[in-house]
Amino acid sequence: MHDYHSDTGDRGNMNQDVNNLVSGVLVVDKPVGLTSHDVVQIIRRGTGIRRAGHTGTLDPRASGVLVVLIGPAVRLSEFVSAEDKRYQATIRLGSSTDTYDAEGTPSGPEVPVNVEKEQFTELLTHFVGEIEQKPPAYSAIKVQGQRAYDMARRGEEVDLAPRIINVHSLELLEWALPEAVVDVHCSSGTYVRSLAHDIGEELGVGGHLVGLRRTRSGRFTLRDAVSLRRLREAFEQGSWAQFLIPAAEALADWPAVELDEAALHKVTNGIRIPAAEGATGLARAVSQQGELVAVVEVKDGEWQPRKVFLAS
């Protein structure tokens, strides 16, 4: 196993060459208390690879699946970030906060929660499907070049435009008033804090998010994830590569276009190849060895290389 920590002398240069070839995915079970950026920094230090980035922020108070792309695989970020997410959200009814979570200032006194389980379950159906959602004022969205949360902290009025999101399913897992645990399967860009707030408002008692655990991001679940403690131990032992998932796995649920040698040569040179009748949207182009060659998109009945990962 290579010593990825060394960055001095000939061995350091050799490792740098090796690191330039390393490409893949680390799926981390992020603990509460760290930012997503903190986790990426730990991975950069542990692997000695500077090129790393996550594919969807988890708040410091949230835990669960954080997908980190390493090396050339970071170029998959725009596609992996757009994938659906799944969460277990704990909503506290009877009180609202300005941040829509437990970190915020209460918007008023707590009120009694006289809500029946059936009433709550019925209400959840109103939030399923394509809906308009207003992001929380305390969010990282930029307004005229400034982060919304910076403006909100200064006491400035922040009015963010609603956005269209897709909530595929909402399922009640636990009912123990004033708290309810809900399984949320939603499109990327959904604010679960806003869902908690809006559900509380609709019930007329207020509500905010007190716990959040991401159980799935794209095709990766908690079963694919390694704890940060275990990953840190593996960095120390130089055995972290055992947790590296091939980059192609990040798009494993996409349609695949297998390339013969002639098609491989064309795609790696940015040249279109014929697409099967009825093919639409995006697909992953793979070599006969199963390597991810490119992301391709249907244009005028042909596969147009959109992003090439394997040199010709």
Residue pairs with C-beta under 8 A, 6 or more apart in sequence:
1 238
1 239
1 241
2 15
2 18
2 238
3 11
3 15
3 238
4 15
4 18
4 19
4 46
4 47
4 48
4 49
4 235
4 238
4 240
5 48
5 235
5 238
6 12
6 15
6 48
7 15
7 16
7 48
15 48
16 48
19 47
19 48
19 49
19 71
20 71
21 71
22 47
22 49
22 70
22 71
22 241
22 244
23 70
23 71
23 72
23 73
23 247
24 69
24 70
24 71
24 73
24 244
24 245
24 246
24 247
25 67
25 68
25 69
25 70
25 73
25 220
25 244
25 245
25 246
25 247
25 249
25 250
26 43
26 67
26 68
26 70
26 226
26 231
26 240
26 243
26 244
26 245
27 65
27 66
27 67
27 68
27 217
27 220
27 224
27 225
27 226
27 243
27 245
28 39
28 43
28 65
28 66
28 68
28 225
28 226
28 227
28 228
28 231
29 63
29 64
29 65
29 66
29 222
29 225
29 226
29 227
29 228
30 36
30 39
30 58
30 62
30 63
30 64
30 65
30 66
30 228
31 63
31 227
31 228
32 60
32 61
32 62
32 63
33 60
33 61
34 60
34 228
35 57
35 60
36 54
36 56
36 57
36 58
36 66
37 54
39 54
39 66
39 68
39 228
40 52
40 53
40 54
40 68
42 228
42 231
42 232
43 49
43 52
43 68
43 70
43 231
44 50
44 52
45 235
46 231
46 232
46 234
46 235
46 240
47 70
47 235
47 240
49 70
49 71
51 70
51 71
51 72
51 74
52 68
52 69
52 70
52 71
52 74
53 68
53 69
53 74
53 77
54 66
54 67
54 68
54 69
55 67
55 68
55 69
55 77
55 80
55 81
55 83
55 217
55 218
56 66
56 67
56 81
56 85
56 188
56 217
57 140
58 64
58 66
58 212
58 214
59 101
59 212
61 101
61 102
61 103
61 211
61 212
62 212
62 213
62 214
63 212
63 213
63 214
64 87
64 212
64 213
64 214
64 215
64 222
64 225
65 214
65 215
65 216
65 217
65 220
65 221
65 222
65 224
65 225
66 214
66 217
66 225
67 80
67 217
67 218
67 220
67 250
69 76
69 77
69 80
69 247
69 250
70 244
72 247
72 309
73 247
73 250
75 307
75 309
76 247
76 250
76 251
76 295
76 309
79 250
79 251
79 282
79 295
80 218
80 250
80 251
81 188
82 188
83 188
83 217
83 218
83 219
84 168
84 185
84 186
84 187
84 188
84 216
84 218
85 185
85 186
85 187
85 188
85 190
85 214
85 216
85 217
85 218
86 183
86 184
86 185
86 186
86 214
86 215
86 216
86 217
86 221
87 183
87 184
87 186
87 192
87 212
87 213
87 214
87 215
88 173
88 181
88 182
88 183
88 184
88 211
88 212
88 213
88 215
89 181
89 182
89 183
89 184
89 192
89 195
89 196
89 209
89 211
89 212
90 179
90 180
90 181
90 209
90 210
90 211
90 212
91 179
91 180
91 181
91 182
91 196
91 199
91 200
91 207
91 208
91 209
91 210
92 102
92 178
92 179
92 207
92 208
92 209
92 210
93 113
93 115
93 177
93 178
93 179
93 180
93 200
93 203
93 205
93 206
93 207
94 110
94 111
94 112
94 113
94 178
94 200
94 205
94 206
94 207
95 106
95 107
95 108
95 109
95 110
95 111
95 206
95 207
95 208
96 106
96 107
96 108
96 197
96 200
96 201
96 206
96 207
96 208
97 103
97 104
97 105
97 106
97 107
97 208
98 104
98 105
98 107
98 137
98 138
98 152
99 105
99 136
99 137
99 138
99 193
99 208
100 136
100 138
100 191
100 193
100 194
100 196
100 197
100 208
100 209
101 193
101 196
101 208
101 209
101 210
102 208
102 209
102 210
104 138
104 208
107 206
108 206
111 205
111 206
112 205
113 177
113 178
113 205
114 205
115 177
115 203
115 205
117 172
117 175
119 203
120 172
120 175
120 180
120 203
121 172
123 199
123 202
123 203
124 170
124 171
124 172
124 182
124 199
125 170
126 202
127 167
127 170
127 195
127 198
127 199
128 167
128 168
128 169
128 170
129 166
129 167
130 164
130 165
130 166
131 164
131 165
131 166
131 167
132 162
132 163
132 164
132 165
133 162
133 163
133 164
133 165
133 190
133 191
133 194
133 195
133 198
134 160
134 161
134 162
134 194
135 141
135 148
135 160
135 163
135 191
135 194
136 160
136 191
136 193
136 194
136 197
137 148
137 149
137 151
137 152
137 158
137 159
137 160
138 148
138 149
138 152
138 153
139 148
139 149
139 160
139 191
140 147
140 148
140 149
141 147
141 148
141 160
142 148
143 151
143 158
143 160
148 158
148 160
151 158
152 158
163 189
165 186
165 187
165 189
165 190
166 186
166 187
166 190
167 184
167 185
167 186
167 187
167 190
167 195
168 185
168 186
168 187
169 183
169 184
169 185
170 182
170 183
170 184
170 185
170 195
171 182
171 183
172 180
172 181
172 182
172 183
173 181
173 182
173 183
174 180
174 181
179 210
181 211
183 215
184 190
184 192
184 195
185 216
186 192
192 209
192 212
193 208
193 209
196 207
196 208
196 209
197 207
197 208
197 209
199 207
200 206
200 207
200 208
201 207
215 221
215 222
216 222
218 250
218 253
219 249
219 250
219 252
219 253
220 245
220 250
224 245
226 234
226 243
231 240
231 243
234 240
234 242
234 243
246 292
247 292
247 309
248 284
248 286
248 290
248 291
248 292
251 284
251 292
251 295
254 282
254 283
254 284
255 279
255 283
255 284
256 283
256 284
256 285
256 286
257 273
257 275
257 283
257 284
257 285
257 286
257 296
257 303
258 286
258 287
258 288
259 267
259 273
259 285
259 286
259 287
259 288
259 293
260 288
263 273
263 285
264 287
264 293
265 312
266 272
266 273
267 273
267 285
267 293
267 294
267 296
267 303
267 305
267 308
268 293
268 294
268 305
268 308
268 310
268 311
268 312
269 312
270 305
270 308
271 305
272 299
272 302
272 303
272 304
272 305
273 296
273 302
273 303
274 301
274 302
274 303
275 298
275 301
275 302
275 303
277 301
279 298
279 303
280 298
281 297
281 298
282 295
282 296
282 297
282 306
283 295
283 296
283 297
283 298
283 303
284 292
284 294
284 295
284 296
285 292
285 293
285 294
285 295
285 296
285 303
285 305
286 292
286 293
287 293
287 310
291 310
292 309
292 310
293 308
293 309
293 310
294 305
294 306
294 307
294 308
294 309
294 310
295 305
295 306
295 307
295 309
296 303
296 304
296 305
296 306
297 303
297 304
297 306
298 304
